[in-house]
């Protein structure tokens, strides 16, 4: 099983951290969507990260769908989302908020990294920032003291931490995560965990196959 993409993508990183935390072996191929277009296209011409190449060579995209498939194969991945309906609803809401934060942070990053300044549309950028801050505010407000899963690291916890860290590290000059102290402190605690340290949000880093016990 291969996981293709760079860990500086929050979507890629949430899958890698989950697999490492669940001790699921995988091969990480840090291929860039921008610098290695030809190589990535041979695996997935849609140029989407993360891309999972399953053991039967089926190519799967979208971090949520990848984790859903892996949950069918590995009980430890499935256990990272609560089974009880009430707890599951809370965790899924947090995951949805975190994915929205990722989306808006990525959009804001691309707006200035890829679009010429003279072509920026201020109302659109303002809309993105309003959505981004609304998502961060909701996560900060709803964050339970022990995290959304409340035991071992869960998918909601991973997604929220990856989203917060990506926003702070990539567009921290335009969004101040310190305005969301509960979330910022939670992300800092998550970043200190072995699974997060093993998959740092850096371009070109290769995640390990698995962490030792």
C-alpha positions as CSV (number, residue, x, y, z in Angstrom):
1,X,0.0,0.0,0.0
2,X,1.4,3.4,-1.0
3,X,0.5,6.8,0.2
4,X,1.5,9.5,-2.4
5,X,1.9,13.2,-1.6
6,X,3.8,15.7,0.5
7,X,3.3,16.1,4.2
8,X,3.0,19.9,3.9
9,X,-0.6,19.1,2.7
10,X,-2.9,19.0,5.7
11,X,-5.1,16.4,3.9
12,X,-2.0,14.2,3.2
13,X,-0.8,14.6,6.7
14,X,-4.0,13.6,8.4
15,X,-3.9,10.3,6.7
16,X,-0.2,9.7,7.4
17,X,-0.6,10.6,11.1
18,X,-3.6,8.3,11.4
19,X,-1.8,5.4,9.9
20,X,1.3,5.9,12.0
21,X,-0.8,6.2,15.2
22,X,-2.7,3.0,14.3
23,X,0.6,1.3,13.5
24,X,-0.6,0.4,9.9
25,X,2.4,-0.2,7.6
26,X,2.5,1.8,4.4
27,X,5.0,3.1,1.9
28,X,5.1,6.9,1.7
29,X,6.1,8.4,-1.6
30,X,6.7,12.1,-1.2
31,X,6.0,13.2,-4.8
32,X,5.1,16.9,-5.3
33,X,2.0,18.0,-7.2
34,X,4.0,20.9,-8.6
35,X,7.6,19.9,-9.0
36,X,7.0,16.3,-10.0
37,X,3.9,16.6,-12.2
38,X,4.9,14.0,-14.7
39,X,5.8,11.4,-12.0
40,X,2.5,12.2,-10.1
41,X,0.5,12.0,-13.3
42,X,1.7,8.5,-13.9
43,X,0.1,7.5,-10.6
44,X,-2.9,9.8,-10.6
45,X,-3.6,12.1,-13.6
46,X,-6.0,14.1,-11.5
47,X,-3.0,15.4,-9.5
48,X,-4.7,15.0,-6.1
49,X,-3.0,14.4,-2.8
50,X,-3.3,12.3,-0.9
51,X,-3.5,9.5,-3.4
52,X,-3.6,5.9,-2.0
53,X,-2.5,3.0,-4.2
54,X,-4.1,0.0,-2.7
55,X,-2.5,-3.5,-2.6
56,X,-4.5,-4.4,-5.8
57,X,-3.2,-1.2,-7.5
58,X,-6.6,0.6,-7.3
59,X,-6.0,4.3,-6.9
60,X,-8.2,6.1,-4.4
61,X,-8.3,9.8,-3.7
62,X,-9.8,12.1,-1.0
63,X,-8.5,11.8,2.6
64,X,-11.9,11.0,4.1
65,X,-12.5,8.2,1.5
66,X,-9.0,6.8,2.0
67,X,-9.5,6.7,5.8
68,X,-13.0,5.1,5.4
69,X,-11.5,2.4,3.2
70,X,-8.6,1.8,5.6
71,X,-11.1,1.5,8.5
72,X,-12.6,-1.5,6.8
73,X,-9.1,-3.2,6.7
74,X,-7.7,-2.1,10.0
75,X,-9.8,-2.1,13.3
76,X,-7.3,0.3,14.8
77,X,-8.2,2.9,12.1
78,X,-11.9,2.3,12.6
79,X,-11.6,2.7,16.3
80,X,-10.3,6.3,15.8
81,X,-13.9,7.4,15.2
82,X,-16.3,6.7,18.2
83,X,-18.9,4.0,17.6
84,X,-21.6,5.4,19.9
85,X,-23.9,7.7,17.9
86,X,-23.8,10.7,20.2
87,X,-20.0,10.7,20.5
88,X,-19.6,9.9,16.8
89,X,-21.8,12.9,15.8
90,X,-19.6,15.2,17.9
91,X,-16.4,13.8,16.3
92,X,-17.8,13.9,12.8
93,X,-18.8,17.5,13.3
94,X,-15.3,18.4,14.5
95,X,-13.8,16.6,11.5
96,X,-16.1,18.5,9.1
97,X,-15.1,21.8,10.7
98,X,-11.4,20.9,10.5
99,X,-11.7,19.9,6.8
100,X,-13.4,23.2,6.1
101,X,-10.6,25.1,7.8
102,X,-8.1,23.1,5.7
103,X,-10.0,23.9,2.5
104,X,-10.1,27.6,3.2
105,X,-6.5,27.8,4.4
106,X,-5.4,26.1,1.3
107,X,-7.5,28.4,-0.9
108,X,-6.0,31.4,0.8
109,X,-2.5,30.1,0.4
110,X,-3.1,29.4,-3.3
111,X,-4.6,32.8,-3.8
112,X,-1.3,34.5,-3.1
113,X,1.1,31.7,-4.1
114,X,-0.4,31.1,-7.6
115,X,-2.6,34.0,-8.6
116,X,-0.9,37.2,-9.8
117,X,-1.5,40.1,-7.3
118,X,-3.3,42.2,-10.0
119,X,-5.8,39.4,-10.5
120,X,-6.8,39.1,-6.8
121,X,-10.5,39.7,-6.1
122,X,-10.7,41.2,-2.7
123,X,-14.4,40.2,-1.9
124,X,-13.5,36.6,-2.7
125,X,-10.4,36.7,-0.4
126,X,-12.5,38.3,2.3
127,X,-15.1,35.5,2.0
128,X,-12.4,32.9,2.3
129,X,-11.0,34.5,5.4
130,X,-14.4,34.9,7.0
131,X,-15.1,31.2,6.4
132,X,-11.7,30.2,7.7
133,X,-12.0,32.2,10.9
134,X,-15.6,30.9,11.5
135,X,-14.3,27.4,11.3
136,X,-11.4,28.1,13.7
137,X,-13.7,29.8,16.1
138,X,-16.1,26.9,16.1
139,X,-13.4,24.4,16.7
140,X,-12.0,26.5,19.5
141,X,-15.4,27.0,21.1
142,X,-16.4,23.3,20.9
143,X,-13.1,21.7,21.8
144,X,-13.6,19.3,24.8
145,X,-11.0,19.4,27.5
146,X,-9.7,15.9,26.6
147,X,-10.1,16.2,22.8
148,X,-13.0,15.0,20.7
149,X,-12.3,11.3,21.1
150,X,-11.3,11.6,24.8
151,X,-8.9,8.7,24.8
152,X,-6.3,7.6,22.2
153,X,-5.8,10.0,19.3
154,X,-8.8,10.0,17.0
155,X,-9.6,11.2,13.5
156,X,-11.3,14.4,14.7
157,X,-8.3,15.3,16.9
158,X,-5.8,14.7,14.1
159,X,-7.9,16.7,11.6
160,X,-8.3,19.6,13.9
161,X,-4.6,19.7,14.8
162,X,-3.5,19.4,11.2
163,X,-5.8,22.2,10.2
164,X,-4.7,24.5,12.9
165,X,-1.0,23.8,12.3
166,X,-1.4,24.3,8.6
167,X,-3.1,27.6,8.9
168,X,-0.5,28.8,11.4
169,X,2.5,27.6,9.5
170,X,1.3,28.6,6.0
171,X,-0.8,31.7,6.3
172,X,0.0,32.7,9.9
173,X,0.7,36.3,8.8
174,X,-3.0,36.7,7.8
175,X,-4.7,34.5,10.3
176,X,-3.7,34.7,14.0
177,X,-4.4,31.3,15.6
178,X,-3.6,32.8,19.0
179,X,-7.1,34.3,18.8
180,X,-8.3,30.7,19.3
181,X,-6.3,29.7,22.4
182,X,-8.0,26.4,23.2
183,X,-7.4,25.1,19.7
184,X,-3.9,26.5,19.4
185,X,-2.9,24.8,22.7
186,X,-4.6,21.6,21.6
187,X,-2.6,21.6,18.3
188,X,0.6,22.3,20.2
189,X,0.0,19.2,22.4
190,X,-0.8,17.1,19.4
191,X,2.3,18.2,17.6
192,X,4.4,16.9,20.5
193,X,2.9,13.3,20.1
194,X,5.1,10.7,18.4
195,X,2.7,10.2,15.4
196,X,2.8,13.9,14.6
197,X,6.5,14.2,15.1
198,X,7.0,11.3,12.7
199,X,5.1,13.0,10.0
200,X,6.1,16.7,10.2
201,X,4.4,19.2,8.0
202,X,7.4,19.7,5.7
203,X,7.9,19.4,2.0
204,X,9.9,16.3,1.0
205,X,9.9,14.5,4.3
206,X,9.2,10.7,4.2
207,X,7.0,9.3,6.9
208,X,8.2,6.1,8.5
209,X,6.5,2.8,7.8
210,X,5.4,2.5,11.4
211,X,6.4,3.6,14.9
212,X,8.0,1.1,17.3
213,X,6.0,0.3,20.4
